[in-house]
Amino acid sequence: MPAPHDSTPTAASAPATPRAPAAEPVHRIRAAHTADTVTVYQAYAPRIGMPAARDGRFPPAWKRERMTWIKPSFLWMMYRCGWAAKADQETVLAVEITRAGFDRALAGACLSHYVRGVHADHAAWKDALAASAARVQWDPERDLHLNPLAHRSLQLGLSGPLSRAYADEWTVSVRDVTPLAREVHALVRAGEDTAARALLPVETPYPTGPLPHLGA
């Protein structure tokens, strides 16, 4: 006699349980990048931003002796500049720089504040900070409405020789993305989040490997 039909799925045929998406690491660099370049964002007054975008390089008026902060996150830049509405931040630039330069800065960077477990002690952090021309801050990443998220976004400060190298050696191209900022903002204000999100630059994990000196 044939065995009665058993409709209970076997282990092999049972549907797989969907896996929950992996949590985003708190400290990880996400950026638009190619095999050779990485894109970072800055915002300036038009007197600086417009000549930079026009000529593809920073003008002489850009003060190379001062610390400059670059951000790989477009939305964090929007938070910082208020969608290009804050004074002296009306021109948003997408600056494509060499990965070699970016990696060099990261390798020698120091956190801008003391973190227990990253530094041996407060004195060791102060010594590292004084010796470094690059500083790192990890600030809350932002969503489309500029609300803070649980994971962090990199800010990289460059001073002295690194600031000059950024402006005059690492820069591959400079684009004015202020129109993009305004278009995305207009869609967000209109409640068109899906359309706004579709316009955002694609930022994926940047392949640095572990950065223990930066808490990542």
C-alpha atoms as one frame of an Amber mdcrd trajectory, in Angstrom:
protein
   0.000   0.000   0.000   1.434   3.398  -0.902   2.427   5.583   2.036  -0.043
   8.361   2.819   0.910  11.720   1.410   2.638  13.935   3.999   2.353  17.631
   3.215   4.782  18.642   5.989   7.853  20.214   4.348  11.142  18.459   4.990
  14.200  20.299   6.235  15.476  20.464   2.671  12.265  21.889   1.242  11.264
  24.241   4.068  11.447  27.898   3.033  14.511  29.715   4.323  13.968  32.227
   7.081  14.827  35.695   5.773  17.879  37.149   7.411  17.637  40.546   9.036
  19.856  43.098   7.323  23.216  43.485   8.991  23.492  46.500  11.238  25.549
  49.347   9.841  28.865  49.635  11.729  28.956  52.742  13.892  32.260  53.883
  12.402  32.667  53.212   8.688  33.487  55.465   5.762  30.868  55.511   3.015
  31.631  57.462  -0.142  31.243  57.704  -3.882  34.522  56.266  -5.154  36.215
  54.680  -8.138  39.339  52.559  -8.348  41.468  55.724  -8.189  39.371  58.526
  -6.700  36.998  59.370  -3.875  34.458  62.208  -3.812  34.214  64.553  -0.849
  32.021  67.585  -0.245  32.603  71.137   0.918  30.505  74.306   0.908  31.789
  77.811   0.305  30.712  81.355  -0.409  30.244  81.891  -4.159  33.461  83.946
  -4.362  35.401  80.754  -3.611  33.064  78.019  -4.812  32.254  79.371  -8.247
  35.850  79.885  -9.444  36.781  76.462  -8.046  34.004  74.752 -10.010  34.730
  76.776 -13.136  38.469  76.071 -13.163  38.452  72.604 -11.585  40.869  73.719
  -8.880  40.824  75.959  -5.840  41.603  79.626  -6.543  44.498  81.549  -4.934
  41.969  83.106  -2.521  41.435  79.650  -0.970  43.607  79.817   2.150  45.956
  76.865   1.946  47.500  77.511   5.363  44.201  76.951   7.199  42.641  73.647
   8.229  39.954  72.493   5.815  37.328  69.836   6.551  36.172  67.406   3.875
  33.105  65.130   4.125  32.389  62.026   2.009  28.678  62.102   2.967  26.406
  64.224   0.776  23.602  64.269   3.341  25.936  65.225   6.169  27.090  68.116
   3.993  23.458  69.099   3.497  22.998  69.109   7.257  26.099  71.236   7.717
  25.250  73.823   5.053  21.466  73.792   5.473  20.846  72.664   1.912  23.175
  75.454   0.659  21.203  78.141   2.515  23.661  79.092   5.290  25.807  82.197
   4.929  29.127  81.560   3.180  28.013  78.009   2.366  25.784  78.768  -0.606
  27.943  76.879  -3.120  28.286  73.141  -2.558  31.237  71.460  -4.231  31.809
  67.791  -5.015  35.586  67.461  -5.023  37.006  64.311  -6.580  40.432  63.574
  -5.110  42.933  60.764  -5.436  42.465  57.776  -3.184  46.217  57.809  -2.615
  45.983  61.245  -1.028  42.864  60.393   0.967  44.427  57.157   2.230  47.612
  58.987   3.160  45.653  61.467   5.256  43.663  58.712   6.988  46.788  56.706
   7.779  48.367  59.630   9.627  45.220  61.145  11.112  44.395  61.520  14.791
  40.981  61.735  16.407  40.079  65.323  17.278  39.184  64.270  20.834  40.482
  61.755  23.356  38.824  58.324  23.327  39.592  55.785  26.037  40.742  52.519
  24.489  41.933  54.160  21.277  44.684  56.163  22.956  46.916  54.881  25.749
  46.075  57.951  27.807  45.217  61.634  27.433  48.863  62.631  27.126  49.431
  60.124  24.309  46.438  61.541  22.439  47.738  65.110  22.796  51.152  64.063
  21.474  49.551  62.297  18.481  47.316  65.291  17.785  50.261  67.698  17.836
  52.222  65.492  15.440  49.419  65.007  12.905  48.357  67.250  10.029  45.027
  65.391   9.745  42.173  65.104  12.230  39.075  62.944  12.229  35.644  63.483
  13.722  32.843  60.929  13.590  29.506  62.740  13.590  26.016  61.210  13.385
  25.087  60.408   9.796  21.861  62.035   8.581  18.779  60.734   6.848  16.936
  62.444   4.021  15.254  64.786   6.515  18.625  65.472   8.174  17.683  63.607
  11.333  20.629  61.925  13.101  21.164  58.202  12.566  22.788  55.671  14.892
  25.906  55.272  12.745  28.521  57.913  12.146  29.905  59.861   9.208  33.533
  60.840   8.706  34.822  64.378   8.741  38.480  64.683   7.805  40.364  67.850
   8.682  43.533  68.688   6.724  46.105  71.265   7.720  49.583  72.385   6.732
  51.152  70.216   4.021  48.029  68.063   3.670  45.790  71.074   3.095  48.118
  72.293   0.362  48.379  68.821  -1.162  44.586  68.504  -1.168  44.150  71.752
  -3.067  47.060  71.507  -5.472  47.965  67.820  -5.897  45.112  65.473  -4.989
  42.224  67.304  -6.642  41.110  65.633  -9.861  37.890  67.574 -10.480  35.578
  70.094  -8.790  31.854  70.194  -9.551  29.189  72.611  -8.385  26.404  70.395
  -6.999  24.350  73.254  -5.562  21.563  72.661  -8.147  21.409  69.024  -7.044
  21.179  70.067  -3.392  18.295  72.406  -4.155  16.475  69.843  -6.296  16.698
  67.161  -3.607  15.604  69.631  -0.935  12.596  70.734  -3.007  11.480  67.111
  -3.412  11.888  66.457   0.327   9.797  69.521   1.160   7.138  68.320  -1.289
   6.981  64.927   0.418   8.535  63.168  -2.596  11.068  61.149  -0.610  11.403
  58.329  -3.138  12.201  60.750  -5.957  14.586  62.681  -3.718  16.412  59.528
  -2.640  16.841  58.456  -6.261  18.896  61.602  -6.922  21.354  61.095  -4.074
  24.950  60.182  -4.921  25.605  56.467  -4.470  27.838  56.082  -1.418  29.202
  52.618  -0.638  31.653  51.374   2.015  35.110  52.716   1.286  37.773  49.959
   1.399  40.155  51.142   4.081  40.476  48.040   6.230  40.537  48.506  10.017
  41.452  51.958  11.324  42.124  51.282  15.002  43.876  54.646  15.503  40.581
  56.255  14.468  38.314  53.972  16.470  37.118  52.114  13.359
